Amino acid sequence: MARILVTGNSLLRRRRKSSPVPKRDWRDWFIMATVMGGVGYGLYFTAKRYIYPLIAPPTPPQLEQDKKSIDESFEKAFALLDQLNTDTTALKASEEARTQRLDSAVTEMESVMDSLKDSLKRRDADSCRLEDDVRGLRDLIPKALEAHKEGTDNRLKDLSQELKSLKTLMAAAKKNDAEKKDTSESGTVSEAGAGA
């Protein structure tokens, strides 16, 4: 194979030596100029159509349009912030009204408990007086007093359980409102980040 290459190379050398390079006339130059003009025009057209738009700076109308879109997104974000502010104010007012109602309910419960304690003290005093008056019915009166005490104790237990449940409801409502407020603030931050 090396021998074939050597003989092929020697043949090429002989042909080159034997045939002189033809001279170029005006037709060769015309063809070359036409091809180069076509290639140059193709490169110019490609650069103008595809490359220049990629590297060209934005035009003033494009800048105005971008500015308008940014201004609109800022206006939307500020409108959302104003809406959130009014919603937060409304929620705060409703929460304050709710806490005032709960405070008044707790105050009423405390007054009821105080009146129950006062009535219990009065009943105890009345029972002592009746015990002195009716010594013959000594076995019946302690049983009646004990039943009455159990009833009032049960009522006091029920009232204390209701107070505990009201306290847990108040704590859960405050926690729920705080969670709503935290989720609405994070949603606002993500919407403002997406709008910008």
C-alpha angles and dihedrals in degrees: 000000000000088000091055091052092049092051091045091053092048090052091053091051092051092050092049091051093045099048117052120217110264117243118249117244132190093281092060091049091048093051091047091049092048092050092046091047090051093048091046092049090048091051091046092049092047092048093046096047104036112015103039095056089054095054101028117109115246117272122243093255090052090049090050091049091049090048091051092050091049091048090050092050090049091049090051091049092049091047089052090049091051090048091049090049092053091044091050091049091050092048091048092051092048091048091051090050090049092050090049090052091048091048091051090048091051090048090051090049091051091050090049090050091049091050090048090051091049091048089048090053091048091048091050090052091047091049091052090051092048090048090057091047097046110040094154093063094054095129095051099046098057090050091051092046092049092050090048092049091050090052093050091044089052090049091049090049090049091049092048090049090050089050091051091049090048090051092050090047090051091049092047091049091050091047092047092050090048090051091049090050092049093049092047090050092050091047089052092050092050092046091048090049091049092047093051 
